[in-house]
Amino acid sequence: SVWQGIFASILGAFLLGTGYWWCEGLFDLIGRDTTLRTAQVGYVEILFATTIFPLVMTALTSFWGGRGKTWMVLLIEAVTVAINIGLNYVLIFGKFGIPELGIVGAAYGTAISTAIGTIFAFAMFMSKGNRERFATWPEKLWDFDLLKRLFKFGIPNGVRAVLDVGAFNIFIVILSYYGSEVGQASTVTF
């Protein structure tokens, strides 16, 4: 089932990755303040382009979460967050000879740390003990019937999450119409 989640993540990343090309038009439609727009578009483009990493990481961490091994999920996420904090410091503020990238540096920090966290999770998933006990490298990786079941039960939950996050972001966009300062403050606060 984890492999079916990985395959679904690849499909989802392909679909969400298209946002790299249309997100600038979305910002035009929303009418964002031009002083923030360039940085915001850059941030969102990077996250759209690298969306495969958080999706695959979710599939991988479900391996432990579904078995009640939440400490492993915590370890993977803690490693990822620690790397993200360090990279954000270096990339946002331009430390150790790296140029100051601002909000775009935050996107790169998130993308790189999530990629490293995903590699770490995959390495743990494919460890010898897991391969032997749980057949994490099965003879048949692709199981169309299991993938259909994953979509049957997963899509309703996914739609709920999209609506939840979407409503939240629409609220932040509405607040930004009250001025650049309000938009910045509400974004940072939330």
Helices and strands as residue ranges (DSSP letters): H 2-17, H 19-30, H 34-49, H 52-65, H 70-93, H 103-125, H 128-134, H 144-176, H 180-189
